[in-house]
Structure formats: C-alpha cells, structure tokens
Amino acid sequence: MPKNDNNFEKMYDELESIVALMQSGSLKLDESYKKYERGMALITELEKLIQQTENKITKLKVKLK
C-alpha cells in the first residue's frame, strides 16, 4: 500500500475515534476543544490527500485520451 494511502487510513481512523469520543459526551470542555482542533486538522489533511488523488486521476485521464 502506498504511503499516502496508509496515511489516509490512519488519519481517517483517528478522526472516526475522535468523533465517537466526542459523541459519547464523556470529555470535559477543554478536552473536547482539543479533540475538535485535532479533528479539524485531520479533516484539512484528508481533504488535501483527496484533492491530490483527484488531480492524479485527472492527469491520468488526460494521458489516456
């Protein structure tokens, strides 16, 4: 598995864990804020990886034409 795929999976799994933890209601306010910040950072990175992959696919499609 390429490194980006592995990174994507790890980040996505971490994001899912954060969401579940926050939904549980077991965190204190300051802990929730830290998890929220981390979650938003993960979302930003995941979106970058998705965009990079979409760009690669677009370039491949152009080459195949």
Backbone bond lengths (Angstrom), bond angles and torsions (degrees), N, CA, C in turn:
res aa  C-N    CA-C-N  psi(-1)  N-CA   C-N-CA  omega(-1)  CA-C   N-CA-C  phi
1 M - - - 1.450 - - 1.531 108.73 -
2 P 1.352 118.40 129.72 1.460 120.68 178.70 1.530 111.60 -61.00
3 K 1.322 114.96 154.63 1.459 120.94 -175.85 1.528 112.16 -56.40
4 N 1.349 117.96 -44.83 1.461 120.66 -179.32 1.521 112.03 -60.31
5 D 1.339 116.55 -38.89 1.459 119.60 177.99 1.524 110.49 -62.71
6 N 1.314 115.61 -43.50 1.454 120.89 179.74 1.526 110.18 -63.84
7 N 1.333 116.67 -44.57 1.460 120.64 177.83 1.524 110.92 -61.10
8 F 1.321 116.13 -43.00 1.456 120.44 179.94 1.522 110.32 -59.24
9 E 1.321 115.85 -48.53 1.472 120.42 -178.32 1.526 111.26 -61.68
10 K 1.324 116.45 -43.45 1.464 119.84 -179.79 1.529 111.01 -64.27
11 M 1.330 115.99 -44.80 1.465 119.43 -179.65 1.525 111.21 -65.82
12 Y 1.327 115.85 -40.01 1.464 119.51 179.67 1.531 110.61 -64.82
13 D 1.322 116.46 -42.18 1.469 120.32 177.66 1.527 110.97 -62.22
14 E 1.332 116.06 -41.39 1.471 119.34 178.13 1.519 110.64 -63.65
15 L 1.325 116.75 -41.94 1.462 120.75 178.90 1.531 110.93 -61.80
16 E 1.321 116.64 -43.50 1.466 120.39 177.74 1.529 110.89 -60.41
17 S 1.320 116.98 -40.18 1.466 120.82 178.56 1.517 111.40 -64.47
18 I 1.323 115.62 -41.38 1.469 120.07 178.89 1.527 110.37 -62.80
19 V 1.317 116.02 -45.26 1.470 120.08 -179.93 1.525 110.59 -60.14
20 A 1.317 116.27 -46.27 1.469 120.27 -179.70 1.527 110.90 -62.15
21 L 1.310 116.28 -42.12 1.457 120.80 179.99 1.524 110.96 -64.44
22 M 1.315 116.49 -43.18 1.465 119.82 179.91 1.533 111.14 -67.80
23 Q 1.317 116.58 -36.66 1.459 120.08 178.96 1.525 112.26 -69.44
24 S 1.311 115.98 -22.99 1.464 119.06 -179.03 1.523 112.20 -69.35
25 G 1.319 116.63 -23.27 1.460 120.29 179.76 1.515 113.63 76.50
26 S 1.314 117.59 13.76 1.459 120.21 -175.28 1.532 113.45 -92.41
27 L 1.321 117.09 -3.10 1.463 120.56 -177.22 1.530 111.47 -91.48
28 K 1.307 114.68 148.78 1.454 120.23 171.49 1.522 107.53 -76.13
29 L 1.321 116.01 165.15 1.452 121.00 -175.39 1.531 111.92 -57.37
30 D 1.326 117.78 -47.47 1.463 119.56 -178.61 1.529 111.83 -65.93
31 E 1.323 117.72 -34.72 1.462 121.13 176.45 1.532 110.63 -67.38
32 S 1.336 115.75 -40.39 1.465 120.54 178.23 1.511 110.67 -61.54
33 Y 1.325 116.21 -41.93 1.458 120.42 -179.83 1.533 110.60 -63.07
34 K 1.327 117.11 -43.98 1.463 120.71 179.00 1.527 111.08 -63.14
35 K 1.323 116.48 -41.96 1.466 120.24 178.60 1.530 110.54 -66.17
36 Y 1.334 116.07 -38.31 1.463 120.42 177.66 1.530 110.02 -61.67
37 E 1.326 116.55 -46.23 1.461 120.58 178.25 1.525 111.07 -58.72
38 R 1.313 116.60 -46.44 1.460 121.27 179.45 1.526 110.67 -62.37
39 G 1.326 115.68 -42.89 1.461 120.00 178.75 1.514 112.22 -60.78
40 M 1.323 116.97 -42.19 1.461 120.47 179.37 1.529 111.04 -66.37
41 A 1.328 116.88 -37.83 1.468 120.50 176.78 1.533 110.23 -64.18
42 L 1.314 116.16 -41.12 1.464 119.93 177.78 1.520 111.31 -63.68
43 I 1.316 116.88 -42.36 1.467 120.82 179.07 1.523 110.26 -59.96
44 T 1.324 116.45 -43.13 1.463 120.91 178.97 1.528 110.91 -60.51
45 E 1.323 116.73 -45.42 1.462 120.87 179.93 1.526 111.72 -67.29
46 L 1.318 116.63 -39.91 1.468 120.46 178.41 1.526 110.42 -63.85
47 E 1.321 116.55 -41.72 1.463 119.96 178.27 1.526 111.04 -62.49
48 K 1.336 117.34 -38.29 1.469 120.58 177.17 1.521 110.74 -62.44
49 L 1.325 116.50 -45.30 1.464 119.93 179.61 1.524 111.61 -63.10
50 I 1.319 116.41 -39.86 1.469 120.36 178.10 1.522 109.99 -63.86
51 Q 1.335 116.93 -43.84 1.460 120.76 179.24 1.517 111.30 -62.95
52 Q 1.328 116.90 -41.31 1.462 120.41 178.12 1.528 110.77 -61.61
53 T 1.315 116.06 -41.68 1.459 120.56 179.65 1.527 110.44 -66.25
54 E 1.323 116.84 -42.17 1.466 120.19 177.91 1.527 110.61 -61.61
55 N 1.325 116.72 -40.00 1.464 120.47 178.35 1.528 111.12 -63.55
56 K 1.325 117.17 -41.52 1.462 121.43 178.34 1.526 110.69 -62.31
57 I 1.328 116.36 -41.99 1.463 121.07 179.71 1.520 110.11 -64.12
58 T 1.320 116.47 -43.21 1.463 120.84 178.76 1.521 110.61 -60.72
59 K 1.342 117.19 -44.10 1.460 120.89 178.72 1.528 111.21 -62.90
60 L 1.324 116.90 -39.94 1.464 120.40 178.01 1.527 111.37 -63.69
61 K 1.319 115.87 -41.58 1.461 119.98 179.24 1.520 110.98 -61.59
62 V 1.340 116.13 -40.58 1.466 120.39 179.29 1.522 110.38 -64.63
63 K 1.311 117.46 -41.15 1.469 121.57 179.53 1.518 111.65 -64.46
64 L 1.326 116.87 -32.83 1.459 120.59 -176.69 1.517 113.40 -78.74
65 K 1.315 116.59 -13.92 1.472 119.29 -178.61 1.492 111.70 -80.79
